Amino acid sequence: MTLYDDAVLVLKGYEDQPELRQGYLDHLAAHGEAAMWKSCTEGHLTASALVVDAERGRVLLTLHKKLRMWLQMGGHCEPGDPTLAAAALREATEESGIPGLTLRAGGPVRLDRHAIPGPCTEHLDTQYVALAPADATEAISDESLDLRWFRYDEVADVADASVVRLVEAARARL
């Protein structure tokens, strides 16, 4: 099974956001395998994960180096990623520096389609929840200006509405 095939299966099994889900499936059908890669300038799938410390009621956000915004960990799929979930976990581990993250069972918790600065026009993000181990210690990657834990109720003060919606979706499923 290819990453493309996995993406189609994941999206067909995702029950929320039906119009957006169908838009993702239509995009995949229109662009084929190319829709998985950064080189697809009409838009491509990305995978992200909100790193959660459920015991302490907090999430880890990264101050993105290029966008200068507090965001969840995530990014582009790579040829070695067997699944969207694996891509999200790889990105979360790389960007947080936390070994031993585990994805919450049950697949993605949210989809978020958003415009990005060129040459590509948009990201079709598939969003997961990564659970941090009890002894998690973060380490800033080259892609971040900062990493910081925020209590659930602090996220709206630092992040945009898409991150707030992701935190709400994650909390509803924990």
C-alpha positions as CSV (number, residue, x, y, z in Angstrom):
1,M,0.0,0.0,0.0
2,T,1.3,3.5,-0.9
3,L,1.0,6.6,1.2
4,Y,-1.6,7.8,-1.3
5,D,-3.7,4.7,-0.7
6,D,-3.4,5.1,3.0
7,A,-4.5,8.7,2.8
8,V,-7.6,7.7,0.8
9,L,-8.5,5.0,3.3
10,V,-7.9,7.3,6.3
11,L,-10.1,10.0,4.8
12,K,-12.8,7.6,3.8
13,G,-12.9,6.4,7.4
14,Y,-12.9,9.8,8.9
15,E,-16.5,10.7,9.9
16,D,-16.3,14.3,10.9
17,Q,-16.2,17.4,8.7
18,P,-18.0,15.7,5.7
19,E,-17.7,18.5,3.2
20,L,-14.0,19.2,4.0
21,R,-13.3,15.4,4.0
22,Q,-14.9,15.2,0.5
23,G,-12.8,18.1,-0.7
24,Y,-9.6,16.3,0.4
25,L,-10.8,13.1,-1.4
26,D,-11.6,15.2,-4.5
27,H,-8.2,16.8,-4.4
28,L,-6.5,13.4,-4.1
29,A,-8.6,12.0,-7.1
30,A,-7.7,15.1,-9.2
31,H,-4.0,15.0,-8.5
32,G,-3.2,11.4,-7.7
33,E,0.0,10.5,-5.9
34,A,1.3,14.0,-6.6
35,A,-1.2,15.4,-4.0
36,M,1.0,13.8,-1.3
37,W,4.1,15.8,-2.0
38,K,5.3,19.4,-1.5
39,S,6.0,19.6,-5.3
40,C,2.2,19.7,-6.0
41,T,1.8,23.5,-6.2
42,E,-2.0,23.3,-6.4
43,G,-2.0,22.0,-2.8
44,H,-0.8,18.9,-1.0
45,L,-1.6,16.8,2.1
46,T,0.4,17.5,5.2
47,A,0.3,15.6,8.5
48,S,0.5,17.2,12.0
49,A,0.1,16.2,15.6
50,L,-0.8,18.2,18.7
51,V,1.5,17.0,21.5
52,V,-0.6,16.6,24.6
53,D,0.4,16.1,28.3
54,A,-3.1,15.0,29.4
55,E,-2.1,14.5,33.0
56,R,-1.1,18.1,33.3
57,G,-3.8,19.5,31.0
58,R,-1.4,21.1,28.6
59,V,-0.1,21.1,25.0
60,L,3.3,21.7,23.5
61,L,3.3,24.3,20.7
62,T,6.2,25.4,18.5
63,L,6.9,29.0,17.5
64,H,7.3,28.3,13.8
65,K,10.5,29.8,12.4
66,K,9.1,30.9,9.0
67,L,5.5,31.7,10.0
68,R,6.3,33.1,13.4
69,M,3.1,31.6,14.8
70,W,2.5,29.2,17.7
71,L,1.4,25.9,16.0
72,Q,1.2,22.2,16.5
73,M,4.0,20.1,15.2
74,G,3.7,19.0,11.6
75,G,4.7,19.3,8.0
76,H,5.2,17.6,4.7
77,C,5.0,13.9,4.0
78,E,8.3,12.3,3.0
79,P,8.9,9.3,0.7
80,G,9.8,7.0,3.6
81,D,6.5,7.7,5.4
82,P,4.3,4.5,5.1
83,T,1.1,6.3,6.4
84,L,-0.3,9.7,7.3
85,A,-0.1,8.7,10.9
86,A,3.5,7.8,10.6
87,A,4.2,11.1,9.0
88,A,2.4,13.0,11.8
89,L,4.3,11.0,14.5
90,R,7.7,11.6,12.7
91,E,7.0,15.3,12.5
92,A,5.9,15.5,16.1
93,T,9.0,13.7,17.3
94,E,11.4,15.7,15.1
95,E,10.0,19.1,16.0
96,S,9.4,18.4,19.7
97,G,12.5,16.4,20.4
98,I,10.5,14.1,22.6
99,P,11.2,10.4,22.1
100,G,8.4,8.0,23.0
101,L,5.4,10.0,21.7
102,T,2.4,7.8,20.8
103,L,-0.5,8.7,18.6
104,R,-4.0,8.6,20.1
105,A,-5.8,5.6,18.6
106,G,-8.7,6.2,16.2
107,G,-7.0,8.2,13.5
108,P,-7.1,12.0,12.9
109,V,-9.1,14.3,15.1
110,R,-9.4,17.1,12.6
111,L,-8.8,18.3,9.1
112,D,-7.7,21.9,8.3
113,R,-7.3,23.2,4.8
114,H,-5.5,26.5,4.7
115,A,-3.7,28.9,2.3
116,I,0.0,29.1,2.5
117,P,2.6,31.6,1.0
118,G,3.6,30.5,-2.5
119,P,4.7,28.8,-4.7
120,C,2.2,26.2,-3.3
121,T,-1.3,27.5,-2.7
122,E,-2.5,25.4,0.2
123,H,-2.0,22.7,2.7
124,L,-4.6,20.0,3.4
125,D,-3.6,19.1,6.9
126,T,-4.6,15.8,8.5
127,Q,-4.3,16.4,12.3
128,Y,-3.6,13.8,15.0
129,V,-3.0,13.8,18.7
130,A,0.4,12.7,20.1
131,L,0.5,11.7,23.7
132,A,3.6,12.7,25.6
133,P,5.2,10.3,28.0
134,A,5.2,11.3,31.7
135,D,8.9,12.3,31.7
136,A,8.8,14.2,28.4
137,T,11.5,16.8,27.9
138,E,11.3,18.9,24.8
139,A,14.2,20.1,22.6
140,I,13.9,22.9,20.0
141,S,14.6,21.8,16.4
142,D,16.0,23.9,13.5
143,E,12.4,24.6,12.4
144,S,11.4,26.3,15.6
145,L,12.2,29.6,17.3
146,D,10.8,28.2,20.6
147,L,8.8,25.4,22.1
148,R,6.5,25.9,25.1
149,W,3.9,24.0,27.0
150,F,0.6,25.8,27.3
151,R,-2.4,25.0,29.5
152,Y,-5.5,24.2,27.5
153,D,-7.1,27.5,28.5
154,E,-4.0,29.5,27.5
155,V,-3.9,28.4,23.8
156,A,-6.4,31.0,22.6
157,D,-4.2,33.7,24.0
158,V,-1.2,32.7,21.8
159,A,-2.4,30.8,18.8
160,D,-4.9,31.3,15.9
161,A,-8.4,29.8,15.7
162,S,-7.3,26.7,13.8
163,V,-5.0,25.6,16.7
164,V,-7.8,26.4,19.2
165,R,-10.2,24.2,17.3
166,L,-7.5,21.4,17.2
167,V,-7.1,21.6,21.0
168,E,-10.9,21.4,21.4
169,A,-11.1,18.4,19.1
170,A,-8.2,16.7,20.9
171,R,-9.7,17.3,24.4
172,A,-13.1,15.9,23.2
173,R,-11.4,12.6,22.3
174,L,-9.1,12.2,25.3
